Amino acid sequence: MIITRIVAATMAALLASGAVVAAGAPPAGLATARADFATAVASRNTKQIVALSDFPLAVEMYGAPPTMTAKDFLAHKQMFDNLFGPPDAGIVQCIRSAAAELQSDAKSFGHGNWIVDCNGNEYFFAERRGHWLFVGYENINE
């Protein structure tokens, strides 16, 4: 009985503090981070994209190594195109406002991160060092 009360009190405190987030509700700060990231993508501001990302990025797409460094991303225009395309307004708007869901399947790429699916281009975000950052990309169309 005492243990049950302690567990209940601990869970209540965690929920009140925001440390526990329901799988269906994106955490506070994620929407703002995505909006900032989408703005950087729309303007093709690669230095700002690097600042809003946690490199090396986890990457899963045909013909690509499993990680991408900031140096490679900045040095090769093709890296930007591989992740974002031209980019078109649809990708930018999707990154900015499409529904995000928690990747809860432990066997799937990006497990534990929040995912935004833009027609098979999946962008992963996670909180790192107190900031929401872009952490990975998967193209499920390939």
BAFI-3210 file (N, C-alpha, C; in Angstrom, 3 decimals, decimal comma, padded with zeros to 6 digits):
// residues 142
n [1|2|3|4|5|6|7|8|9|10|11|12|13|14|15|16|17|18|19|20|21|22|23|24|25|26|27|28|29|30|31|32|33|34|35|36|37|38|39|40|41|42|43|44|45|46|47|48|49|50|51|52|53|54|55|56|57|58|59|60|61|62|63|64|65|66|67|68|69|70|71|72|73|74|75|76|77|78|79|80|81|82|83|84|85|86|87|88|89|90|91|92|93|94|95|96|97|98|99|100|101|102|103|104|105|106|107|108|109|110|111|112|113|114|115|116|117|118|119|120|121|122|123|124|125|126|127|128|129|130|131|132|133|134|135|136|137|138|139|140|141|142]
n.u [000,818|001,896|004,012|002,592|001,402|003,695|004,711|002,544|002,602|005,117|004,786|002,780|004,190|006,166|004,554|003,402|005,667|006,309|008,122|007,407|005,933|003,021|002,603|001,068|001,072|002,942|005,927|006,409|008,021|008,960|007,454|008,189|010,940|010,835|009,609|011,579|013,610|012,412|012,263|014,985|015,587|013,939|015,186|017,571|019,706|022,425|024,280|022,688|020,981|022,786|023,317|020,887|020,762|021,807|024,717|026,871|024,381|021,930|021,320|019,292|019,168|019,144|022,295|023,740|026,027|025,621|025,685|025,901|028,169|028,582|030,522|030,618|027,995|028,003|029,997|029,203|026,888|025,053|024,345|022,499|020,443|019,864|018,590|016,494|015,562|014,599|014,502|010,987|007,926|006,074|007,529|008,826|006,614|005,510|007,565|007,404|004,738|003,326|001,787|003,511|004,921|005,792|008,455|008,043|008,580|010,885|012,459|012,666|014,082|015,315|014,227|012,666|012,768|011,090|009,071|008,519|006,662|007,025|005,646|007,056|009,622|011,269|011,712|013,568|013,414|014,794|015,289|018,177|020,668|019,025|017,809|015,682|016,387|017,193|017,781|017,972|017,389|015,282|014,590|011,858|010,912|012,679]
n.v [-001,181|001,283|001,450|001,592|004,109|005,715|005,237|006,241|008,935|009,689|009,325|011,236|013,567|013,510|013,696|016,208|017,793|017,580|015,754|013,272|012,271|011,796|009,325|010,135|012,887|015,454|016,798|019,897|022,589|021,159|021,814|024,485|024,176|022,631|024,444|026,455|024,926|024,188|026,706|027,242|025,187|025,925|028,276|027,305|027,401|026,167|026,311|027,134|024,954|022,996|024,025|023,558|020,872|017,556|016,348|013,514|012,757|010,205|008,143|006,655|005,606|004,701|003,753|005,359|006,058|004,963|007,181|010,778|013,375|016,721|018,143|016,820|017,321|020,112|020,441|019,198|019,796|017,957|016,459|018,041|018,072|015,329|014,955|016,864|017,469|019,779|022,421|021,668|023,530|021,880|019,909|021,577|022,717|020,391|019,478|021,577|021,466|018,974|016,138|014,907|011,912|009,632|007,426|004,435|001,761|-000,547|-001,946|-000,449|002,028|004,998|004,744|005,880|008,540|011,518|011,512|012,841|012,301|012,829|012,102|009,659|010,560|010,702|012,547|012,908|013,939|014,957|015,583|017,067|017,827|019,769|021,023|020,925|019,045|018,220|014,914|012,694|010,937|009,142|007,473|005,974|005,179|003,969]
n.w [000,000|000,837|-000,971|-003,360|-003,069|-003,054|-005,646|-007,138|-006,336|-007,284|-010,071|-010,517|-009,918|-011,933|-014,248|-013,833|-014,015|-016,636|-017,506|-018,367|-021,314|-023,103|-025,620|-027,811|-027,816|-028,967|-027,533|-025,714|-027,332|-029,530|-031,847|-032,326|-032,808|-035,138|-036,878|-037,055|-038,189|-040,636|-041,846|-042,221|-044,031|-046,209|-047,016|-047,786|-046,050|-045,086|-042,986|-040,842|-040,719|-039,873|-037,327|-036,141|-035,871|-034,829|-035,362|-035,905|-038,337|-038,225|-040,931|-043,350|-046,396|-049,860|-051,037|-049,313|-046,608|-043,150|-041,473|-041,488|-041,616|-040,325|-041,693|-044,209|-045,029|-045,309|-047,229|-049,601|-051,995|-052,916|-050,686|-049,258|-051,180|-051,249|-048,802|-048,725|-051,263|-053,864|-052,199|-052,192|-051,701|-050,473|-048,998|-047,164|-045,826|-044,769|-043,007|-041,227|-040,192|-040,289|-038,685|-035,898|-034,700|-032,097|-032,523|-031,598|-031,949|-031,167|-032,964|-035,203|-037,427|-036,013|-033,475|-030,512|-031,128|-032,364|-035,193|-038,425|-041,162|-044,482|-047,092|-047,367|-046,992|-044,169|-041,308|-038,404|-035,035|-031,916|-028,418|-027,323|-025,105|-023,930|-026,093|-028,963|-031,779|-035,205|-035,989|-037,632|-040,763|-042,956|-045,959|-046,955|-049,340|-050,982]
ca.u [000,000|002,787|004,743|001,649|001,270|004,954|004,736|001,538|003,084|006,234|004,221|002,090|005,218|006,764|003,586|003,264|006,890|006,467|009,192|006,801|005,080|002,189|003,079|000,280|001,179|004,320|006,383|006,574|009,288|009,205|006,844|009,031|012,181|010,521|009,357|012,891|014,306|011,767|012,682|016,369|015,530|013,355|016,172|018,787|020,737|023,041|024,910|021,612|020,535|023,782|023,116|019,619|020,868|022,783|025,560|026,499|022,987|021,628|020,734|018,980|018,693|019,890|023,620|024,350|026,536|024,621|025,736|026,353|028,819|028,323|031,519|030,143|026,762|028,348|030,922|028,637|025,522|024,202|023,855|021,270|019,437|019,465|017,688|015,362|015,143|014,889|013,322|009,740|007,100|005,400|008,451|009,024|005,374|005,380|008,501|006,924|003,443|002,689|001,702|004,698|004,623|006,941|008,834|008,101|008,959|012,311|013,160|012,620|015,019|014,892|013,497|012,760|012,739|009,834|009,188|007,597|006,686|006,673|005,503|008,147|010,837|011,013|012,632|013,554|013,793|014,950|015,833|019,573|021,266|018,023|017,322|015,117|017,256|017,058|018,773|018,065|016,568|015,091|013,737|011,220|010,465|013,734]
ca.v [000,000|002,438|001,482|002,076|005,564|006,327|005,174|007,185|010,295|009,915|009,499|012,531|014,612|013,479|014,231|017,646|018,470|017,450|014,805|012,143|012,774|010,766|009,019|010,826|014,342|015,938|017,617|021,339|022,971|020,464|022,568|025,659|023,695|022,220|025,660|027,055|024,028|024,329|028,001|027,064|024,349|026,724|029,257|026,544|027,908|024,940|026,550|027,134|023,561|022,339|024,515|023,007|019,422|016,849|015,529|012,959|012,347|008,837|008,221|005,389|005,793|003,902|004,176|006,297|005,461|005,071|008,482|011,908|014,366|018,122|018,522|016,319|018,031|021,464|020,407|018,600|020,240|016,776|016,013|018,797|017,568|013,979|015,035|017,784|017,719|021,119|021,764|022,271|024,086|020,778|019,338|022,581|022,797|019,131|019,519|022,598|021,308|017,649|015,476|014,175|010,791|009,011|006,140|003,597|000,392|-000,705|-002,548|000,464|003,136|006,195|004,409|006,821|009,909|011,964|011,385|013,556|011,597|013,695|011,268|008,696|011,207|010,754|013,415|012,539|015,003|014,519|016,590|016,829|018,914|020,793|021,646|020,022|019,054|017,245|013,896|011,594|010,936|007,860|007,477|004,653|004,932|003,276]
ca.w [000,000|000,902|-002,236|-004,363|-002,889|-003,471|-007,108|-007,633|-006,091|-008,198|-011,410|-010,545|-009,970|-013,264|-015,198|-013,590|-014,440|-018,074|-017,811|-019,050|-022,373|-023,718|-026,962|-028,812|-027,694|-029,125|-026,414|-025,870|-027,940|-030,792|-032,949|-032,580|-033,417|-036,508|-037,663|-037,307|-039,104|-041,946|-042,388|-042,681|-045,234|-047,287|-047,483|-048,107|-045,148|-044,584|-041,679|-039,843|-040,606|-039,016|-035,957|-035,637|-036,012|-034,004|-036,235|-037,190|-038,496|-038,618|-042,266|-044,010|-047,764|-050,816|-051,437|-048,365|-045,373|-042,084|-040,804|-042,284|-040,770|-040,658|-042,700|-045,506|-045,369|-045,754|-048,360|-050,811|-052,268|-053,115|-049,377|-049,016|-052,118|-050,843|-047,652|-048,837|-052,629|-054,379|-051,632|-052,640|-050,621|-049,787|-048,002|-046,118|-045,036|-044,031|-041,880|-040,308|-039,526|-040,321|-037,377|-035,460|-033,813|-031,458|-033,101|-030,406|-032,298|-030,853|-034,090|-036,333|-037,533|-035,292|-032,251|-029,410|-031,643|-032,966|-036,639|-039,303|-042,442|-045,601|-048,282|-047,404|-046,476|-042,734|-040,577|-036,991|-034,104|-030,531|-027,516|-026,984|-024,322|-023,664|-027,326|-029,961|-032,950|-036,273|-035,643|-038,577|-041,976|-043,621|-047,146|-046,992|-050,717|-051,735]
c.u [000,869|003,551|003,844|001,483|002,534|005,043|003,748|002,005|004,229|005,728|003,513|003,094|005,872|005,823|003,440|004,483|007,077|007,541|008,661|005,823|004,293|002,634|002,325|000,436|002,629|004,704|006,492|007,944|009,552|008,644|007,684|010,323|011,949|010,276|010,680|013,678|013,741|012,164|014,109|016,409|015,008|014,354|017,506|019,983|021,395|023,716|023,861|021,062|021,495|023,575|021,854|019,594|021,895|023,551|026,497|025,035|022,922|020,882|020,462|018,338|019,643|021,230|024,333|024,934|025,526|024,651|026,255|026,950|028,423|029,285|031,073|028,897|027,078|029,183|030,283|027,167|024,563|023,631|022,559|020,153|018,954|018,448|016,401|014,865|015,441|015,056|012,045|008,921|006,402|006,264|008,619|007,793|005,171|006,299|007,972|005,682|002,760|002,696|002,997|004,245|005,909|007,210|009,060|008,481|010,474|013,113|013,245|013,705|014,460|014,134|013,746|012,751|011,347|010,033|008,118|007,738|006,159|006,703|006,681|009,502|010,578|012,130|012,461|014,099|013,872|015,504|017,241|020,096|020,303|017,463|016,748|015,906|016,832|018,155|018,891|017,102|016,479|014,192|013,147|010,710|011,481|013,847]
c.v [001,255|002,573|002,012|003,585|006,291|006,353|006,179|008,628|010,642|010,148|010,840|013,672|014,668|014,057|015,736|018,415|018,428|016,465|013,573|012,704|011,611|010,573|009,798|012,326|014,782|016,878|019,097|021,627|022,321|021,256|023,787|025,244|023,286|023,427|026,346|026,234|024,162|025,641|027,913|026,224|025,168|027,716|028,619|027,013|026,715|025,137|026,567|025,722|022,790|022,754|023,924|021,481|018,865|015,888|014,677|012,518|010,861|008,926|006,816|005,706|005,053|004,542|005,114|005,539|005,703|006,368|009,531|012,934|015,784|018,583|018,074|017,065|019,414|021,459|019,952|018,991|019,058|016,259|016,731|018,240|016,173|014,011|015,812|018,012|019,156|022,232|022,425|022,717|022,982|020,158|020,306|022,660|021,535|019,119|020,456|022,151|019,946|017,034|014,720|013,028|010,210|007,663|005,186|002,144|000,241|-001,293|-001,620|001,534|004,325|005,946|005,440|008,278|010,234|012,039|012,220|012,900|012,529|012,871|010,311|009,252|011,435|011,511|013,149|013,681|014,432|015,680|016,169|018,058|020,092|021,497|020,577|020,177|017,992|016,209|012,763|011,719|009,506|008,063|006,088|004,306|004,110|001,835]
c.w [000,000|-000,416|-003,348|-004,273|-003,352|-004,998|-007,693|-007,461|-007,039|-009,612|-011,536|-010,653|-011,344|-014,315|-015,050|-014,094|-015,950|-018,464|-018,538|-020,065|-022,949|-025,162|-028,032|-028,801|-027,853|-027,987|-026,756|-026,460|-029,281|-031,970|-033,314|-033,276|-034,870|-037,401|-038,020|-038,333|-040,519|-042,616|-042,937|-043,957|-046,415|-047,866|-047,873|-047,286|-044,450|-043,223|-040,572|-039,653|-039,698|-037,566|-035,320|-035,689|-035,042|-034,908|-035,405|-037,194|-038,800|-039,944|-042,775|-045,348|-048,691|-051,145|-050,478|-047,177|-044,248|-041,283|-041,784|-041,334|-041,213|-041,759|-044,087|-045,960|-045,929|-047,033|-049,667|-050,973|-052,388|-051,790|-049,026|-049,898|-051,741|-049,708|-047,930|-050,256|-053,021|-053,344|-052,150|-051,428|-049,827|-048,705|-046,842|-045,222|-044,213|-042,814|-040,803|-039,531|-039,608|-038,919|-037,085|-034,563|-033,267|-032,117|-031,930|-030,691|-032,147|-032,011|-035,294|-036,257|-036,744|-034,011|-031,157|-029,830|-032,184|-034,467|-037,331|-040,670|-043,525|-046,883|-048,457|-047,044|-045,002|-042,027|-039,088|-036,143|-032,699|-029,711|-027,118|-026,240|-024,137|-024,884|-028,245|-031,245|-033,955|-036,062|-036,669|-039,733|-042,510|-044,824|-047,260|-048,380|-051,510|-051,338]
res [m|i|i|t|r|i|v|a|a|t|m|a|a|l|l|a|s|g|a|v|v|a|a|g|a|p|p|a|g|l|a|t|a|r|a|d|f|a|t|a|v|a|s|r|n|t|k|q|i|v|a|l|s|d|f|p|l|a|v|e|m|y|g|a|p|p|t|m|t|a|k|d|f|l|a|h|k|q|m|f|d|n|l|f|g|p|p|d|a|g|i|v|q|c|i|r|s|a|a|a|e|l|q|s|d|a|k|s|f|g|h|g|n|w|i|v|d|c|n|g|n|e|y|f|f|a|e|r|r|g|h|w|l|f|v|g|y|e|n|i|n|e]
***
